[in-house]
Amino acid sequence: LAVAGVFLPLSAAQSAVFTHIEGSADHATLESALNKVTAVKDALADANGPFTMVAPTDAAFTAALPELGIAAADAATLLDRADLGEILKYHVLSDTAKVNPLTAGDMTTVQGMTATVTVSSDATPVTKVVGSNSDGVTISSSADVGTTNSEEHAVHVCTDRILLPKPVYQVASEATSTFSTLVAALDTAGLEDVKTGLGLQNGGALHTVFAPTNDAFAAYLAARGIDSDTLLADGELANIVKYHILAGKVMAADVTTGEQATLYGDAGKLSLVKDGSTVTVDGVTVASEVLAGNGVIHQIPSVLMPNVVEVAKGSSDFSNLVEAVGAAELVDTLTGAGPFTVFAPTNAAFDAYLAKVGKTMDELKADKDALAALLKYHVVPSEVMLADATTSTPASVEGSTLDLVKTGDDLTVNGVAVPAATANMQAGNGVVHVIGTVLEIPAGSTPTKNVVQTAADTADEFTHLVAALTKANLTATLEATDKKFTVFAPTDAAFVAAAAALGEDDVAGLLERADLAQILLYHVLGSETKAAAVTGSLSSMQGAPIEVTTSGEKTMVDGAEITQADIMATNGVVHVVSSVMLPPSLADVLGADADFSILVEALTAAELTATFGWANAGGAMHTV
């Protein structure tokens, strides 16, 4: 009774299986369960079969209550379980054949998991179907059922318990070669509730687990320089594991691109991306999918970690810090790649600071720039675990230095203790250490001038740069207060050397070049990039990339050495460089592309190469 490939509900379609169950005095609970989960009931329509089904009696349902953690007085709650449909589908051993008698072997159920049939060699064989419980359910009787014209389905009755599919925890536990480290984590004291939630006695909740393999955990341990015992004793382990688990069952085919809240809390959201049949979670490709009775396991090759902002959001003791980070518009910065070390003041620390400075939280948030500077002063642009910290003065993201003092195993920052018990809150982009005091930026260290004013104040070193910016009409651009810049600032000596290299008689000639603005913009990034982040390929405001290399402890930007770094300004940062950098000229661009080899030969023959290079007095601009 199917119309155009659509299965009709039982109100319009005959189901010999359900009729058989409905007519049995021993199957009232099974009948009620099927009426509760109408999708399964409707799927048992004759037109969808033939079916082979295990039919637990009322006594079997009662016997299963302890296994499901349900008290006898609460038996009715079994029908309210979210996994009831999964349990019922697991009792349908086949929807393609009538199998009676059952024969030994594995059968793939309608739920998707296998159930194992065993048949004893006794004179009177005993047939069992095994699911999560190794004792299985014993088949007490079997019957062929069907319409008046044919008996096309098989119903096998059991009275000792219901057939339960293996829950997530059991599936993971049995895959020791793949998930033993994850299971060991779930077995720790801090994760009892999560372990229970992934088992049978969880009220029927469904879960999706993005499960790191043993190799993934091994790589994570190596990266942190710790062993598995240290990991299992880590107070942050519970949050790490919870960050891998979603409430509800999400199969790979059902994934949609977007953020999903985890058991870590709404703050700890996984980023899921579906591209064709490929699923990634926080940028990690899901390798395979393992079905469970109360959810699904997605195998992944990496341990996922919440970022430092999510770690802070995960604790109610950082609500003031989280509020401040949002007000200062630093969320995007601190959810970036990092790595970062955040010295995180508690709510009590913020309360004490506000009392000290005589402000309310709203008044503190009102001065966004000052708040941003204060918060950045609590962040180091590298990961410093407590065990690896040394007495040192690392630069903060704000620019001023912090005073770290390590005495034995104890660490202080600016004289404030970093308690070991609340340190090393691991994040995917760094680490969070809890502190009990807001760190104040040392007097005089907060910049008060923009990048142009900062250069102008160093009159003996950047007079040519300041003059060039004025000549190229770029001063107003770089004095903007609503943007951040990074300026690679050539010294006066660098400008003198550049004038000669460019075929000019002196710096005055360089300042008259038509291409002056292009040269200067090649020294500017449209964001604030501290020296620690000056790596790889950087996008200049001129448009051409700036390649960064290192030579020993020297950092070179397009061949120019950074001789002084991180001179902070109100709208960015200045790095002093030893020479004027030149973006690729037309001659460079043409010469680098094999498709223009004949044109380059012609230009050379016509003695025009220098015209399209940098050594052309006046800096004429051309379009080719």
C-alpha positions as CSV (number, residue, x, y, z in Angstrom):
1,L,0.0,0.0,0.0
2,A,2.5,2.6,-1.2
3,V,1.6,5.5,-3.5
4,A,4.3,7.0,-5.7
5,G,7.0,5.6,-3.4
6,V,5.5,7.1,-0.2
7,F,4.7,4.8,2.6
8,L,1.2,5.4,3.9
9,P,0.5,5.6,7.7
10,L,-1.2,2.7,9.3
11,S,-4.6,4.5,9.2
12,A,-4.4,3.8,5.5
13,A,-1.9,1.0,5.3
14,Q,-2.1,-2.6,6.7
15,S,0.5,-3.8,9.2
16,A,0.2,-7.5,10.0
17,V,3.0,-7.2,12.5
18,F,1.3,-4.4,14.5
19,T,-2.0,-6.2,14.3
20,H,-0.4,-9.3,15.7
21,I,1.1,-7.3,18.6
22,E,-2.1,-5.4,19.2
23,G,-4.0,-8.7,19.5
24,S,-1.6,-10.2,22.1
25,A,-2.5,-9.8,25.8
26,D,1.2,-10.1,26.6
27,H,2.4,-7.1,24.5
28,A,0.5,-4.1,25.8
29,T,3.8,-2.2,26.6
30,L,5.2,-2.9,23.1
31,E,1.9,-1.8,21.6
32,S,2.0,1.5,23.6
33,A,5.6,2.1,22.6
34,L,4.8,1.7,18.9
35,N,1.8,4.0,19.3
36,K,4.2,6.5,21.0
37,V,6.8,6.4,18.2
38,T,4.5,6.5,15.2
39,A,7.3,6.8,12.7
40,V,8.4,3.2,13.7
41,K,4.8,2.0,13.8
42,D,4.1,3.4,10.3
43,A,7.3,1.9,9.0
44,L,6.0,-1.6,9.9
45,A,3.3,-1.4,7.1
46,D,3.2,-4.6,5.1
47,A,4.2,-2.7,2.0
48,N,7.5,-1.8,3.6
49,G,8.5,-5.4,4.5
50,P,8.8,-8.3,4.9
51,F,9.9,-7.9,8.5
52,T,11.6,-10.1,11.1
53,M,11.0,-8.7,14.6
54,V,11.8,-9.5,18.2
55,A,8.7,-8.8,20.3
56,P,9.3,-8.3,24.0
57,T,6.4,-9.1,26.3
58,D,5.3,-6.9,29.2
59,A,7.4,-9.0,31.5
60,A,10.4,-8.4,29.4
61,F,9.9,-4.6,29.6
62,T,9.5,-4.8,33.3
63,A,12.7,-6.9,33.6
64,A,14.7,-4.3,31.6
65,L,13.8,-1.4,33.9
66,P,16.9,-1.9,36.2
67,E,19.2,-2.1,33.2
68,L,17.8,1.3,32.1
69,G,18.1,2.8,35.6
70,I,14.3,3.1,35.9
71,A,12.6,2.4,39.2
72,A,9.6,0.1,39.0
73,A,7.4,3.0,40.2
74,D,8.5,5.1,37.3
75,A,8.0,2.4,34.6
76,A,5.8,4.7,32.5
77,T,8.8,7.0,31.9
78,L,10.3,4.3,29.6
79,L,7.8,5.5,27.0
80,D,9.1,9.1,27.3
81,R,12.7,8.3,26.5
82,A,14.2,10.1,23.5
83,D,15.9,6.9,22.4
84,L,12.7,4.8,22.4
85,G,12.6,4.9,18.6
86,E,16.2,3.6,18.4
87,I,15.3,0.8,20.8
88,L,12.2,-0.2,18.8
89,K,14.0,-0.1,15.5
90,Y,16.7,-2.3,17.0
91,H,14.1,-5.0,17.6
92,V,13.4,-5.1,13.8
93,L,16.1,-7.5,12.7
94,S,15.3,-7.2,9.0
95,D,13.0,-5.2,6.8
96,T,13.8,-7.2,3.7
97,A,13.2,-10.8,4.7
98,K,11.1,-13.1,6.9
99,V,13.6,-15.1,8.9
100,N,12.1,-18.0,10.8
101,P,13.7,-19.9,12.3
102,L,16.5,-17.5,13.2
103,T,20.0,-18.8,12.3
104,A,23.3,-18.0,14.0
105,G,25.1,-14.9,12.8
106,D,24.9,-11.1,12.7
107,M,21.8,-9.3,11.5
108,T,21.8,-5.6,10.6
109,T,18.7,-4.1,12.3
110,V,16.5,-1.3,11.0
111,Q,18.2,0.9,13.6
112,G,21.5,0.4,11.7
113,M,23.5,-1.6,14.3
114,T,24.0,-5.3,14.2
115,A,22.4,-7.8,16.6
116,T,24.0,-11.3,17.0
117,V,21.9,-14.4,16.9
118,T,23.2,-17.5,18.7
119,V,21.7,-21.0,18.6
120,S,22.8,-23.5,21.1
121,S,23.6,-27.1,20.2
122,D,21.3,-28.6,22.8
123,A,18.8,-31.3,21.9
124,T,16.2,-28.5,22.1
125,P,18.2,-25.6,20.7
126,V,18.0,-22.3,22.6
127,T,18.0,-19.2,20.3
128,K,19.1,-15.9,21.7
129,V,19.6,-12.4,20.2
130,V,22.5,-10.4,21.7
131,G,22.7,-6.7,21.9
132,S,24.3,-4.5,24.6
133,N,23.8,-7.3,27.2
134,S,26.0,-10.3,26.5
135,D,23.3,-12.6,27.9
136,G,21.0,-11.6,25.1
137,V,17.3,-12.1,25.0
138,T,15.9,-15.6,24.8
139,I,13.4,-16.4,22.1
140,S,10.5,-18.2,23.7
141,S,8.3,-18.6,20.7
142,S,8.1,-17.6,17.0
143,A,5.3,-17.1,14.6
144,D,4.8,-16.3,10.9
145,V,2.2,-13.5,10.6
146,G,0.7,-11.8,7.6
147,T,-2.5,-11.0,5.7
148,T,-5.2,-13.6,5.2
149,N,-3.6,-14.6,1.9
150,S,0.0,-14.9,3.0
151,E,2.2,-15.1,6.1
152,E,5.1,-12.7,5.1
153,H,6.6,-11.6,8.4
154,A,8.2,-13.3,11.4
155,V,7.7,-12.3,15.0
156,H,10.0,-13.8,17.7
157,V,8.8,-13.4,21.3
158,C,11.1,-12.8,24.2
159,T,10.1,-12.6,27.9
160,D,13.4,-12.2,29.8
161,R,14.4,-8.6,28.8
162,I,14.1,-6.2,25.9
163,L,16.8,-6.0,23.2
164,L,19.0,-2.9,23.7
165,P,21.5,-1.6,21.3
166,K,25.0,-0.8,22.6
167,P,25.2,2.8,23.9
168,V,27.9,5.2,23.0
169,Y,30.1,4.4,26.0
170,Q,30.0,0.7,25.4
171,V,30.7,1.1,21.7
172,A,33.8,3.2,22.5
173,S,34.9,0.9,25.3
174,E,34.9,-2.1,22.9
175,A,37.0,-0.2,20.4
176,T,40.1,-0.3,22.6
177,S,42.6,0.1,19.7
178,T,40.9,3.3,18.7
179,F,39.3,5.0,21.7
180,S,41.0,3.6,24.9
181,T,42.4,7.0,25.9
182,L,39.0,8.6,25.5
183,V,37.4,5.9,27.5
184,A,40.0,6.3,30.2
185,A,39.2,10.0,30.3
186,L,35.5,9.2,30.7
187,D,36.3,6.9,33.5
188,T,37.9,9.7,35.6
189,A,36.2,11.2,38.6
190,G,35.3,14.5,37.0
191,L,33.3,12.9,34.2
192,E,30.9,10.6,35.9
193,D,27.9,12.5,34.7
194,V,29.2,12.5,31.1
195,K,29.9,8.7,31.2
196,T,26.4,8.1,32.6
197,G,25.0,10.3,29.8
198,L,26.7,8.1,27.2
199,G,25.3,4.9,28.8
200,L,22.0,3.2,29.1
201,Q,20.9,4.7,32.4
202,N,20.7,8.3,31.1
203,G,17.0,8.8,30.8
204,G,17.2,8.1,27.1
205,A,19.3,11.1,26.0
206,L,21.0,11.0,22.6
207,H,24.5,12.4,22.1
208,T,27.0,13.0,19.3
209,V,30.6,12.4,20.1
210,F,33.5,13.8,18.0
211,A,36.0,11.2,19.3
212,P,39.7,11.7,19.1
213,T,41.6,8.5,18.4
214,N,44.4,7.2,20.5
215,D,46.9,8.6,18.0
216,A,45.2,12.0,18.3
217,F,45.6,11.9,22.1
218,A,49.2,10.8,21.7
219,A,50.0,13.8,19.5
220,Y,48.2,16.1,21.9
221,L,50.3,14.7,24.9
222,A,53.5,15.1,22.9
223,A,52.6,18.7,22.0
224,R,52.0,19.5,25.7
225,G,55.0,17.5,26.9
226,I,52.9,15.5,29.3
227,D,52.1,11.8,29.8
228,S,48.6,10.2,29.9
229,D,48.6,10.0,33.8
230,T,49.1,13.8,33.9
231,L,46.3,14.3,31.4
232,L,43.9,12.1,33.4
233,A,44.7,14.0,36.5
234,D,44.3,17.4,34.8
235,G,41.4,19.4,36.2
236,E,40.7,20.7,32.7
237,L,40.2,17.2,31.3
238,A,36.4,17.3,32.0
239,N,36.0,20.5,29.9
240,I,38.2,19.2,27.1
241,V,36.0,16.0,26.8
242,K,32.8,17.9,27.1
243,Y,33.9,20.2,24.2
244,H,33.7,17.1,22.0
245,I,30.1,16.1,22.7
246,L,26.8,17.5,21.4
247,A,23.4,16.9,22.8
248,G,21.3,15.0,20.2
249,K,22.2,12.6,17.5
250,V,23.7,14.2,14.4
251,M,24.7,11.8,11.6
252,A,27.2,13.0,9.1
253,A,24.5,13.1,6.4
254,D,22.5,15.5,8.6
255,V,25.2,17.9,9.5
256,T,24.6,21.5,8.5
257,T,27.3,24.2,8.4
258,G,27.2,26.4,11.5
259,E,28.0,26.5,15.2
260,Q,26.8,23.8,17.6
261,A,26.8,24.1,21.4
262,T,28.6,21.3,23.3
263,L,28.3,19.9,26.7
264,Y,31.0,22.4,27.6
265,G,28.2,24.9,27.6
266,D,26.9,27.5,25.1
267,A,30.3,29.3,25.3
268,G,32.0,26.2,23.9
269,K,30.6,25.9,20.4
270,L,32.0,23.7,17.7
271,S,32.2,25.0,14.1
272,L,30.8,22.4,11.8
273,V,31.3,22.7,8.0
274,K,29.6,20.4,5.4
275,D,31.2,20.4,2.0
276,G,29.6,17.8,-0.2
277,S,30.1,14.5,1.8
278,T,33.0,15.9,3.8
279,V,32.4,17.1,7.3
280,T,34.9,19.2,9.3
281,V,34.7,20.2,13.0
282,D,36.8,23.2,14.1
283,G,38.8,22.6,10.9
284,V,39.4,18.9,11.5
285,T,38.1,16.4,9.0
286,V,35.8,13.7,10.4
287,A,37.2,10.4,9.4
288,S,34.4,7.8,10.0
289,E,31.1,7.4,11.7
290,V,30.2,4.7,14.2
291,L,26.6,4.2,15.1
292,A,25.5,3.6,18.7
293,G,22.1,2.9,20.3
294,N,21.8,6.4,21.9
295,G,23.8,8.4,19.5
296,V,26.7,8.4,17.1
297,I,30.5,8.6,17.3
298,H,32.5,10.6,14.7
299,Q,36.1,9.5,14.7
300,I,38.6,12.5,14.4
301,P,42.4,12.6,14.1
302,S,42.9,15.6,16.5
303,V,41.9,16.7,20.0
304,L,39.6,19.7,19.8
305,M,40.1,22.6,22.2
306,P,37.9,25.6,23.1
307,N,39.7,28.9,22.5
308,V,40.7,31.1,25.4
309,V,37.5,33.2,25.3
310,E,35.4,30.0,25.4
311,V,37.5,28.8,28.4
312,A,36.7,32.0,30.2
313,K,33.0,31.9,29.3
314,G,33.0,28.3,30.6
315,S,33.5,29.6,34.2
316,S,31.0,31.8,36.0
317,D,34.0,33.3,37.9
318,F,35.1,35.1,34.7
319,S,31.8,36.9,33.8
320,N,33.3,40.3,34.4
321,L,36.3,39.5,32.2
322,V,34.1,38.1,29.5
323,E,31.9,41.2,29.6
324,A,35.0,43.4,29.4
325,V,36.5,41.5,26.5
326,G,33.2,41.9,24.6
327,A,33.0,45.6,25.3
328,A,36.6,46.2,24.2
329,E,35.8,44.3,20.9
330,L,38.7,41.8,21.6
331,V,36.7,38.6,21.0
332,D,37.9,38.2,17.4
333,T,41.5,38.8,18.5
334,L,41.4,36.3,21.3
335,T,39.6,33.7,19.3
336,G,42.3,33.9,16.6
337,A,45.0,31.3,16.0
338,G,47.2,32.6,18.8
339,P,48.9,31.1,20.7
340,F,48.1,33.3,23.7
341,T,48.7,33.1,27.5
342,V,45.9,34.9,29.3
343,F,46.3,35.9,33.0
344,A,42.6,36.0,33.8
345,P,41.4,38.1,36.7
346,T,38.5,36.7,38.6
347,N,35.2,38.6,39.3
348,A,36.5,39.4,42.8
349,A,39.7,40.8,41.2
350,F,37.6,43.1,39.0
351,D,35.4,44.2,41.9
352,A,38.5,45.2,43.8
353,Y,40.0,47.0,40.8
354,L,36.8,49.0,40.2
355,A,36.7,50.0,43.9
356,K,40.3,51.1,43.7
357,V,39.9,53.3,40.6
358,G,36.4,54.5,41.7
359,K,34.5,53.3,38.7
360,T,31.6,51.1,37.9
361,M,31.8,48.4,35.3
362,D,29.8,50.5,32.9
363,E,32.2,53.4,33.4
364,L,35.1,51.1,32.7
365,K,33.5,49.9,29.5
366,A,32.8,53.4,28.3
367,D,36.4,54.1,27.5
368,K,36.9,51.3,25.0
369,D,40.5,52.1,24.0
370,A,41.7,52.2,27.6
371,L,39.8,49.0,28.5
372,A,41.3,47.2,25.5
373,A,44.8,48.3,26.5
374,L,44.2,47.1,30.0
375,L,43.0,43.7,28.9
376,K,45.7,43.3,26.3
377,Y,48.2,43.8,29.1
378,H,47.0,40.5,30.6
379,V,47.8,38.6,27.4
380,V,51.2,37.3,26.2
381,P,51.4,36.4,22.4
382,S,52.8,32.9,23.1
383,E,51.8,29.9,25.2
384,V,53.5,29.7,28.6
385,M,52.5,26.7,30.6
386,L,53.2,27.0,34.3
387,A,55.9,24.3,34.3
388,D,57.7,26.1,31.4
389,A,57.5,29.6,32.8
390,T,60.8,31.3,33.7
391,T,61.8,34.5,35.4
392,S,61.5,36.9,32.4
393,T,59.9,40.0,31.1
394,P,57.8,39.0,28.1
395,A,56.0,41.7,26.1
396,S,52.2,41.7,26.5
397,V,49.9,42.1,23.5
398,E,49.4,45.7,24.7
399,G,53.1,46.3,24.3
400,S,54.3,46.8,27.8
401,T,56.3,44.1,29.5
402,L,55.1,41.8,32.3
403,D,57.4,40.8,35.2
404,L,57.4,37.0,35.6
405,V,59.2,35.6,38.6
406,K,59.6,31.8,39.0
407,T,60.7,30.6,42.4
408,G,60.8,26.8,42.5
409,D,57.4,25.7,41.2
410,D,55.7,29.0,42.1
411,L,55.1,31.8,39.6
412,T,54.1,35.4,40.1
413,V,53.2,38.0,37.4
414,N,53.9,41.6,38.5
415,G,54.0,40.3,42.0
416,V,50.6,38.6,41.8
417,A,50.6,34.9,42.5
418,V,49.6,32.4,39.8
419,P,48.1,29.6,41.8
420,A,49.0,26.2,40.5
421,A,45.6,24.8,41.3
422,T,43.9,27.1,38.8
423,A,46.7,27.5,36.2
424,N,47.1,25.7,32.9
425,M,43.5,25.9,31.7
426,Q,44.2,24.6,28.3
427,A,42.7,26.1,25.2
428,G,43.0,25.4,21.5
429,N,44.8,28.7,21.0
430,G,46.7,29.0,24.2
431,V,46.4,28.7,28.0
432,V,44.6,30.6,30.7
433,H,46.0,31.2,34.2
434,V,43.7,32.5,36.9
435,I,44.9,35.4,39.0
436,G,43.3,37.3,41.9
437,T,44.3,40.8,40.9
438,V,43.8,43.0,37.9
439,L,47.2,43.9,36.5
440,E,47.7,47.6,35.9
441,I,49.7,49.0,33.0
442,P,52.9,50.6,34.4
443,A,52.7,54.4,34.4
444,G,54.1,56.0,31.2
445,S,53.9,52.8,29.1
446,T,50.5,53.5,27.5
447,P,51.0,55.2,24.1
448,T,49.4,58.6,23.7
449,K,50.4,59.3,20.0
450,N,49.5,57.8,16.7
451,V,52.0,56.2,14.4
452,V,52.8,59.4,12.5
453,Q,53.2,61.4,15.7
454,T,55.4,58.6,17.1
455,A,57.7,58.8,14.1
456,A,57.7,62.6,14.2
457,D,58.8,62.6,17.8
458,T,61.9,60.6,16.8
459,A,63.1,63.6,14.8
460,D,66.7,62.5,14.3
461,E,65.8,59.1,12.9
462,F,62.6,59.5,10.8
463,T,62.7,63.1,9.4
464,H,62.7,61.7,5.8
465,L,59.9,59.3,6.5
466,V,57.7,62.0,8.0
467,A,58.4,64.3,5.1
468,A,57.6,61.5,2.6
469,L,54.3,60.8,4.3
470,T,53.4,64.5,4.0
471,K,54.5,64.7,0.4
472,A,52.5,61.6,-0.5
473,N,49.4,62.9,1.3
474,L,49.3,59.8,3.6
475,T,49.6,61.6,6.9
476,A,45.8,61.8,7.4
477,T,45.4,58.2,6.4
478,L,47.8,57.0,9.1
479,E,46.5,59.3,11.8
480,A,43.0,57.7,11.6
481,T,41.8,56.8,15.1
482,D,39.3,54.1,13.9
483,K,41.8,51.9,12.3
484,K,45.0,50.0,13.3
485,F,48.3,50.0,11.4
486,T,51.7,48.5,11.4
487,V,54.4,50.7,10.0
488,F,57.8,49.3,8.9
489,A,59.7,52.6,9.4
490,P,63.0,53.1,7.4
491,T,65.5,55.3,9.1
492,D,66.9,58.5,7.5
493,A,70.1,56.5,6.6
494,A,67.9,54.0,4.8
495,F,66.2,56.8,2.8
496,V,69.7,58.2,1.8
497,A,70.7,54.7,0.5
498,A,67.4,54.2,-1.3
499,A,67.7,57.6,-3.1
500,A,71.0,56.4,-4.6
501,A,69.7,53.0,-5.5
502,L,66.7,54.5,-7.2
503,G,68.8,56.7,-9.4
504,E,68.0,59.9,-7.6
505,D,70.5,62.6,-6.8
506,D,69.4,62.9,-3.2
507,V,66.4,62.3,-0.8
508,A,64.7,65.4,-2.2
509,G,64.6,63.7,-5.6
510,L,63.1,60.5,-4.0
511,L,60.3,62.6,-2.4
512,E,59.4,64.0,-5.8
513,R,58.9,60.5,-7.4
514,A,55.5,59.7,-8.8
515,D,55.6,56.3,-7.2
516,L,56.4,57.6,-3.7
517,A,53.0,56.7,-2.3
518,Q,53.3,53.1,-3.6
519,I,56.7,52.7,-2.0
520,L,55.4,54.0,1.3
521,L,52.2,52.0,1.4
522,Y,54.4,48.9,0.9
523,H,55.7,49.6,4.4
524,V,52.2,49.6,6.0
525,L,49.9,46.9,7.1
526,G,46.2,47.6,7.6
527,S,46.2,46.0,11.1
528,E,48.3,46.0,14.3
529,T,50.9,43.3,14.0
530,K,53.3,42.9,16.9
531,A,56.8,41.5,16.2
532,A,55.9,38.1,17.5
533,A,53.3,37.8,14.7
534,V,55.5,39.2,11.9
535,T,55.9,35.9,10.1
536,G,55.2,34.3,6.7
537,S,53.6,36.5,4.1
538,L,52.0,39.8,5.1
539,S,49.5,41.8,3.1
540,S,50.7,45.4,2.6
541,M,48.4,48.3,2.0
542,Q,50.1,48.8,-1.4
543,G,48.7,45.4,-2.4
544,A,51.8,43.3,-2.9
545,P,52.7,40.8,-0.2
546,I,55.7,41.3,2.1
547,E,57.7,38.1,2.6
548,V,59.2,37.6,6.1
549,T,62.3,35.5,6.7
550,T,64.6,34.9,9.7
551,S,68.3,34.7,9.9
552,G,69.4,33.6,13.3
553,E,67.7,35.9,15.7
554,K,67.2,38.5,13.0
555,T,63.8,39.1,11.4
556,M,63.9,40.3,7.8
557,V,60.9,41.9,6.0
558,D,61.6,41.8,2.2
559,G,65.3,41.8,3.0
560,A,65.1,44.8,5.5
561,E,66.1,43.9,9.0
562,I,63.8,44.9,11.9
563,T,66.3,46.7,14.2
564,Q,63.8,47.9,16.8
565,A,60.3,46.3,17.3
566,D,57.0,47.1,18.9
567,I,57.1,50.9,19.3
568,M,53.5,51.2,20.4
569,A,51.2,53.9,19.2
570,T,47.5,54.7,19.9
571,N,46.5,53.3,16.5
572,G,49.1,50.6,15.9
573,V,52.7,49.7,16.1
574,V,56.0,50.9,14.5
575,H,58.9,48.6,13.7
576,V,62.2,50.2,12.7
577,V,63.8,48.7,9.5
578,S,67.3,49.1,8.1
579,S,66.3,49.8,4.5
580,V,63.6,51.1,2.3
581,M,61.5,48.2,0.9
582,L,60.4,48.2,-2.7
583,P,57.3,46.3,-4.0
584,P,57.7,44.3,-7.2
585,S,58.1,46.6,-10.2
586,L,56.5,46.1,-13.6
587,A,59.8,44.6,-14.8
588,D,59.8,42.2,-11.8
589,V,56.2,41.1,-12.4
590,L,56.7,40.5,-16.1
591,G,60.1,38.8,-15.6
592,A,58.6,36.4,-13.0
593,D,55.9,35.1,-15.4
594,A,57.0,32.7,-18.1
595,D,54.0,33.7,-20.2
596,F,55.6,37.1,-20.8
597,S,59.1,35.8,-21.7
598,I,58.9,37.0,-25.3
599,L,57.7,40.5,-24.2
600,V,60.6,40.6,-21.7
601,E,63.1,39.7,-24.4
602,A,61.6,42.5,-26.6
603,L,61.8,45.1,-23.7
604,T,65.4,44.1,-23.1
605,A,66.3,44.4,-26.8
606,A,64.6,47.8,-26.9
607,E,66.6,48.8,-23.7
608,L,63.3,49.5,-21.9
609,T,63.8,47.2,-18.9
610,A,65.2,50.0,-16.7
611,T,62.2,52.2,-17.6
612,F,59.9,49.6,-16.1
613,G,62.2,48.9,-13.1
614,W,62.9,51.0,-10.0
615,A,66.1,52.6,-11.2
616,N,64.2,55.2,-13.3
617,A,64.7,58.7,-12.0
618,G,61.4,60.4,-11.3
619,G,59.5,57.1,-10.6
620,A,57.3,57.3,-13.6
621,M,54.2,55.1,-13.4
622,H,53.2,52.9,-16.4
623,T,50.3,50.7,-17.5
624,V,51.3,47.8,-19.7
